[in-house]
Amino acid sequence: MPTVRDLIHEMQREVRDTDLQPDRASELLTRLSALLGNVNDEIREADMEYSCRLLMFLESEEKANRAKIRAETTPEYLRKRQARDIKELALEMIRSLKYYLRAKEEEMRLSR
């Protein structure tokens, strides 16, 4: 079963590599907007896991900056970053699709 990240990357490839029609753009926009809630859930979970790992390092290290650096080399930090990056990608694609649809609407209006 594909992950939310996989679904968003698949949509990204479609937007980038095909001649997108307005109906399909609208469909992708709706799907991306719906997936945003899932992305926010992943961010919340990933933030919590990372915070727990950071706390563990803060308790074991003498210096906080060392603890933070060690925590930023963990899989928990990578998951946190990936979740935030996928949200940023989804938001940019949403903005882009909205702009595309407005431009197509204007183009159709002017051609009448």
Residue pairs with C-beta under 8 A, 6 or more apart in sequence:
2 10
4 35
4 38
4 39
4 42
4 86
5 82
5 86
7 31
7 35
8 32
8 35
8 39
8 86
8 89
8 90
8 93
11 28
11 31
11 32
11 93
12 89
12 93
14 20
14 24
14 28
15 25
15 28
15 93
15 96
15 97
20 28
20 100
22 100
22 101
22 104
22 105
25 97
25 100
25 101
25 104
26 97
26 101
28 93
28 97
29 94
29 97
29 98
29 101
32 90
32 93
32 94
32 97
33 94
35 90
36 87
36 90
36 91
36 94
39 83
39 86
39 87
39 90
40 87
42 83
42 86
43 80
43 83
43 84
43 87
46 76
46 79
46 80
46 82
46 83
47 80
49 76
49 79
49 80
50 71
50 74
50 76
50 77
50 79
50 80
52 76
53 71
53 74
53 76
53 77
54 67
54 68
54 71
57 66
57 67
57 68
57 70
57 71
58 64
58 67
60 67
61 67
61 70
71 77
